[in-house]
Amino acid sequence: MPLTVTLDGEPIQLVAPASIEQLLRDQGLSPEILSVMLNGYVLHRHDYPETTLADGDELVAVVQVGGG
């Protein structure tokens, strides 16, 4: 079943079921270094594989940078 989500303001077509981890990898992004907000809520990285996406979901992915 097709669905459309928005990642960093860009619409992306997916086939359901799709997880956040799958979406990131399909887009060539590394889930290990990204923080993701789903519909305004920050997710824990360990939840990416189990969190399935729904039509209309909005995601923002940010690279975590350490510093001092």
N, CA, C and O atoms as CSV, one atom per row, in Angstrom:
chain,resi,resn,atom,element,x,y,z
A,1,MET,N,N,0.834,-1.174,0.000
A,1,MET,CA,C,0.000,0.000,0.000
A,1,MET,C,C,0.888,1.250,0.000
A,1,MET,O,O,1.753,1.371,0.867
A,2,PRO,N,N,0.706,2.168,-0.929
A,2,PRO,CA,C,1.558,3.361,-0.994
A,2,PRO,C,C,1.196,4.376,0.091
A,2,PRO,O,O,0.042,4.491,0.503
A,3,LEU,N,N,2.212,5.101,0.536
A,3,LEU,CA,C,1.990,6.188,1.479
A,3,LEU,C,C,3.002,7.282,1.196
A,3,LEU,O,O,4.056,7.033,0.611
A,4,THR,N,N,2.675,8.487,1.615
A,4,THR,CA,C,3.568,9.626,1.432
A,4,THR,C,C,3.893,10.212,2.796
A,4,THR,O,O,3.004,10.496,3.599
A,5,VAL,N,N,5.199,10.388,3.043
A,5,VAL,CA,C,5.660,11.056,4.260
A,5,VAL,C,C,6.514,12.241,3.829
A,5,VAL,O,O,6.906,12.345,2.667
A,6,THR,N,N,6.795,13.121,4.761
A,6,THR,CA,C,7.660,14.263,4.487
A,6,THR,C,C,8.912,14.120,5.331
A,6,THR,O,O,8.831,13.963,6.549
A,7,LEU,N,N,10.078,14.173,4.682
A,7,LEU,CA,C,11.364,14.113,5.378
A,7,LEU,C,C,12.101,15.407,5.097
A,7,LEU,O,O,12.463,15.688,3.954
A,8,ASP,N,N,12.321,16.190,6.131
A,8,ASP,CA,C,12.993,17.487,6.002
A,8,ASP,C,C,12.341,18.360,4.929
A,8,ASP,O,O,13.024,19.027,4.152
A,9,GLY,N,N,11.014,18.343,4.901
A,9,GLY,CA,C,10.261,19.190,3.990
A,9,GLY,C,C,10.043,18.639,2.597
A,9,GLY,O,O,9.369,19.268,1.781
A,10,GLU,N,N,10.604,17.470,2.310
A,10,GLU,CA,C,10.476,16.860,0.983
A,10,GLU,C,C,9.542,15.657,1.040
A,10,GLU,O,O,9.738,14.760,1.860
A,11,PRO,N,N,8.523,15.627,0.175
A,11,PRO,CA,C,7.638,14.458,0.156
A,11,PRO,C,C,8.350,13.225,-0.404
A,11,PRO,O,O,9.104,13.309,-1.373
A,12,ILE,N,N,8.092,12.084,0.229
A,12,ILE,CA,C,8.699,10.823,-0.192
A,12,ILE,C,C,7.599,9.771,-0.260
A,12,ILE,O,O,6.808,9.623,0.672
A,13,GLN,N,N,7.560,9.046,-1.370
A,13,GLN,CA,C,6.603,7.958,-1.557
A,13,GLN,C,C,7.230,6.668,-1.037
A,13,GLN,O,O,8.385,6.366,-1.337
A,14,LEU,N,N,6.457,5.907,-0.254
A,14,LEU,CA,C,6.916,4.637,0.297
A,14,LEU,C,C,5.851,3.573,0.089
A,14,LEU,O,O,4.695,3.866,-0.215
A,15,VAL,N,N,6.275,2.338,0.262
A,15,VAL,CA,C,5.331,1.230,0.274
A,15,VAL,C,C,5.212,0.760,1.718
A,15,VAL,O,O,6.215,0.428,2.350
A,16,ALA,N,N,3.999,0.730,2.234
A,16,ALA,CA,C,3.762,0.307,3.616
A,16,ALA,C,C,3.811,-1.209,3.710
A,16,ALA,O,O,3.427,-1.891,2.759
A,17,PRO,N,N,4.266,-1.746,4.810
A,17,PRO,CA,C,4.771,-1.056,5.982
A,17,PRO,C,C,6.225,-0.620,5.786
A,17,PRO,O,O,7.002,-1.305,5.122
A,18,ALA,N,N,6.577,0.513,6.362
A,18,ALA,CA,C,7.943,1.032,6.285
A,18,ALA,C,C,8.319,1.598,7.650
A,18,ALA,O,O,7.524,2.281,8.294
A,19,SER,N,N,9.540,1.304,8.076
A,19,SER,CA,C,10.020,1.807,9.359
A,19,SER,C,C,10.866,3.061,9.131
A,19,SER,O,O,11.265,3.365,8.007
A,20,ILE,N,N,11.123,3.768,10.207
A,20,ILE,CA,C,11.983,4.938,10.116
A,20,ILE,C,C,13.382,4.523,9.680
A,20,ILE,O,O,13.997,5.184,8.844
A,21,GLU,N,N,13.885,3.431,10.245
A,21,GLU,CA,C,15.218,2.967,9.856
A,21,GLU,C,C,15.265,2.657,8.354
A,21,GLU,O,O,16.221,3.027,7.674
A,22,GLN,N,N,14.247,1.987,7.845
A,22,GLN,CA,C,14.195,1.657,6.424
A,22,GLN,C,C,14.165,2.923,5.569
A,22,GLN,O,O,14.869,3.007,4.563
A,23,LEU,N,N,13.361,3.899,5.957
A,23,LEU,CA,C,13.280,5.163,5.218
A,23,LEU,C,C,14.640,5.836,5.162
A,23,LEU,O,O,15.079,6.255,4.090
A,24,LEU,N,N,15.316,5.946,6.306
A,24,LEU,CA,C,16.621,6.604,6.338
A,24,LEU,C,C,17.624,5.882,5.455
A,24,LEU,O,O,18.335,6.517,4.675
A,25,ARG,N,N,17.689,4.568,5.568
A,25,ARG,CA,C,18.643,3.805,4.750
A,25,ARG,C,C,18.313,3.923,3.257
A,25,ARG,O,O,19.217,4.043,2.430
A,26,ASP,N,N,17.013,3.888,2.910
A,26,ASP,CA,C,16.617,4.044,1.508
A,26,ASP,C,C,17.006,5.408,0.948
A,26,ASP,O,O,17.219,5.551,-0.256
A,27,GLN,N,N,17.100,6.408,1.822
A,27,GLN,CA,C,17.480,7.756,1.401
A,27,GLN,C,C,18.997,7.966,1.460
A,27,GLN,O,O,19.484,9.068,1.210
A,28,GLY,N,N,19.737,6.907,1.791
A,28,GLY,CA,C,21.198,6.995,1.848
A,28,GLY,C,C,21.705,7.670,3.112
A,28,GLY,O,O,22.827,8.175,3.144
A,29,LEU,N,N,20.878,7.679,4.157
A,29,LEU,CA,C,21.247,8.305,5.415
A,29,LEU,C,C,21.580,7.234,6.450
A,29,LEU,O,O,21.066,6.117,6.389
A,30,SER,N,N,22.435,7.582,7.387
A,30,SER,CA,C,22.877,6.640,8.406
A,30,SER,C,C,22.086,6.841,9.695
A,30,SER,O,O,22.273,7.852,10.372
A,31,PRO,N,N,21.208,5.905,10.049
A,31,PRO,CA,C,20.420,6.045,11.272
A,31,PRO,C,C,21.272,6.154,12.538
A,31,PRO,O,O,20.813,6.689,13.547
A,32,GLU,N,N,22.493,5.658,12.492
A,32,GLU,CA,C,23.355,5.647,13.677
A,32,GLU,C,C,23.792,7.049,14.103
A,32,GLU,O,O,24.135,7.253,15.268
A,33,ILE,N,N,23.787,8.021,13.185
A,33,ILE,CA,C,24.274,9.360,13.520
A,33,ILE,C,C,23.180,10.422,13.455
A,33,ILE,O,O,23.459,11.616,13.569
A,34,LEU,N,N,21.935,9.983,13.270
A,34,LEU,CA,C,20.850,10.947,13.129
A,34,LEU,C,C,19.906,10.926,14.325
A,34,LEU,O,O,19.636,9.878,14.913
A,35,SER,N,N,19.420,12.098,14.663
A,35,SER,CA,C,18.287,12.221,15.584
A,35,SER,C,C,17.081,12.513,14.708
A,35,SER,O,O,17.164,13.307,13.770
A,36,VAL,N,N,15.964,11.873,15.014
A,36,VAL,CA,C,14.765,12.027,14.192
A,36,VAL,C,C,13.606,12.492,15.055
A,36,VAL,O,O,13.360,11.979,16.146
A,37,MET,N,N,12.902,13.487,14.521
A,37,MET,CA,C,11.651,13.931,15.109
A,37,MET,C,C,10.528,13.441,14.212
A,37,MET,O,O,10.559,13.659,13.001
A,38,LEU,N,N,9.544,12.785,14.794
A,38,LEU,CA,C,8.382,12.280,14.067
A,38,LEU,C,C,7.157,13.023,14.575
A,38,LEU,O,O,6.762,12.888,15.733
A,39,ASN,N,N,6.568,13.808,13.689
A,39,ASN,CA,C,5.376,14.593,14.041
A,39,ASN,C,C,5.584,15.417,15.314
A,39,ASN,O,O,4.693,15.526,16.157
A,40,GLY,N,N,6.786,15.993,15.430
A,40,GLY,CA,C,7.077,16.883,16.542
A,40,GLY,C,C,7.651,16.234,17.781
A,40,GLY,O,O,7.944,16.929,18.754
A,41,TYR,N,N,7.822,14.919,17.776
A,41,TYR,CA,C,8.363,14.199,18.941
A,41,TYR,C,C,9.716,13.576,18.607
A,41,TYR,O,O,9.857,12.895,17.591
A,42,VAL,N,N,10.702,13.811,19.459
A,42,VAL,CA,C,12.028,13.221,19.276
A,42,VAL,C,C,11.959,11.753,19.653
A,42,VAL,O,O,11.434,11.392,20.706
A,43,LEU,N,N,12.496,10.909,18.776
A,43,LEU,CA,C,12.486,9.459,19.008
A,43,LEU,C,C,13.839,8.983,19.507
A,43,LEU,O,O,14.867,9.595,19.219
A,44,HIS,N,N,13.834,7.898,20.251
A,44,HIS,CA,C,15.074,7.240,20.628
A,44,HIS,C,C,15.554,6.422,19.436
A,44,HIS,O,O,14.760,5.796,18.733
A,45,ARG,N,N,16.847,6.437,19.223
A,45,ARG,CA,C,17.434,5.735,18.078
A,45,ARG,C,C,17.077,4.249,18.075
A,45,ARG,O,O,16.894,3.667,17.005
A,46,HIS,N,N,16.974,3.627,19.241
A,46,HIS,CA,C,16.664,2.196,19.288
A,46,HIS,C,C,15.230,1.905,18.845
A,46,HIS,O,O,14.878,0.747,18.619
A,47,ASP,N,N,14.400,2.942,18.720
A,47,ASP,CA,C,13.023,2.753,18.252
A,47,ASP,C,C,12.874,2.841,16.732
A,47,ASP,O,O,11.812,2.506,16.208
A,48,TYR,N,N,13.889,3.274,16.023
A,48,TYR,CA,C,13.786,3.452,14.567
A,48,TYR,C,C,13.353,2.177,13.831
A,48,TYR,O,O,12.498,2.258,12.949
A,49,PRO,N,N,13.911,1.006,14.160
A,49,PRO,CA,C,13.513,-0.191,13.406
A,49,PRO,C,C,12.059,-0.603,13.616
A,49,PRO,O,O,11.436,-1.157,12.710
A,50,GLU,N,N,11.513,-0.337,14.808
A,50,GLU,CA,C,10.154,-0.792,15.116
A,50,GLU,C,C,9.079,0.249,14.854
A,50,GLU,O,O,7.893,-0.080,14.851
A,51,THR,N,N,9.470,1.501,14.632
A,51,THR,CA,C,8.487,2.571,14.438
A,51,THR,C,C,8.062,2.607,12.979
A,51,THR,O,O,8.838,2.986,12.101
A,52,THR,N,N,6.815,2.205,12.732
A,52,THR,CA,C,6.315,2.204,11.353
A,52,THR,C,C,5.678,3.549,11.030
A,52,THR,O,O,5.136,4.232,11.900
A,53,LEU,N,N,5.760,3.901,9.770
A,53,LEU,CA,C,5.272,5.187,9.302
A,53,LEU,C,C,3.855,5.083,8.773
A,53,LEU,O,O,3.433,4.041,8.272
A,54,ALA,N,N,3.129,6.183,8.896
A,54,ALA,CA,C,1.761,6.275,8.392
A,54,ALA,C,C,1.694,7.397,7.361
A,54,ALA,O,O,2.521,8.309,7.365
A,55,ASP,N,N,0.712,7.320,6.490
A,55,ASP,CA,C,0.530,8.339,5.470
A,55,ASP,C,C,0.402,9.711,6.138
A,55,ASP,O,O,-0.378,9.888,7.074
A,56,GLY,N,N,1.177,10.675,5.642
A,56,GLY,CA,C,1.121,12.032,6.167
A,56,GLY,C,C,2.089,12.338,7.287
A,56,GLY,O,O,2.154,13.482,7.737
A,57,ASP,N,N,2.853,11.343,7.760
A,57,ASP,CA,C,3.828,11.597,8.818
A,57,ASP,C,C,4.853,12.625,8.354
A,57,ASP,O,O,5.230,12.666,7.183
A,58,GLU,N,N,5.298,13.461,9.306
A,58,GLU,CA,C,6.322,14.460,9.030
A,58,GLU,C,C,7.542,14.161,9.892
A,58,GLU,O,O,7.450,14.042,11.114
A,59,LEU,N,N,8.696,14.041,9.219
A,59,LEU,CA,C,9.937,13.717,9.913
A,59,LEU,C,C,10.978,14.809,9.668
A,59,LEU,O,O,11.030,15.421,8.600
A,60,VAL,N,N,11.798,15.031,10.686
A,60,VAL,CA,C,12.944,15.911,10.569
A,60,VAL,C,C,14.141,15.105,11.070
A,60,VAL,O,O,14.107,14.555,12.171
A,61,ALA,N,N,15.194,15.036,10.261
A,61,ALA,CA,C,16.407,14.302,10.638
A,61,ALA,C,C,17.554,15.289,10.792
A,61,ALA,O,O,17.791,16.123,9.918
A,62,VAL,N,N,18.275,15.183,11.929
A,62,VAL,CA,C,19.355,16.088,12.233
A,62,VAL,C,C,20.588,15.267,12.597
A,62,VAL,O,O,20.500,14.315,13.372
A,63,VAL,N,N,21.733,15.640,12.036
A,63,VAL,CA,C,22.985,14.964,12.366
A,63,VAL,C,C,23.431,15.424,13.745
A,63,VAL,O,O,23.495,16.621,14.024
A,64,GLN,N,N,23.738,14.455,14.605
A,64,GLN,CA,C,24.254,14.765,15.935
A,64,GLN,C,C,25.733,15.116,15.834
A,64,GLN,O,O,26.516,14.373,15.242
A,65,VAL,N,N,26.107,16.247,16.412
A,65,VAL,CA,C,27.491,16.693,16.390
A,65,VAL,C,C,27.939,16.905,17.824
A,65,VAL,O,O,27.279,17.594,18.603
A,66,GLY,N,N,29.073,16.301,18.159
A,66,GLY,CA,C,29.637,16.509,19.493
A,66,GLY,C,C,30.624,17.650,19.466
A,66,GLY,O,O,31.175,17.982,18.417
A,67,GLY,N,N,30.839,18.229,20.574
A,67,GLY,CA,C,31.789,19.332,20.627
A,67,GLY,C,C,32.150,19.654,22.058
A,67,GLY,O,O,31.703,19.008,23.005
A,68,GLY,N,N,32.959,20.657,22.178
A,68,GLY,CA,C,33.347,20.994,23.527
A,68,GLY,C,C,33.786,22.379,23.690
A,68,GLY,O,O,34.142,22.788,24.795
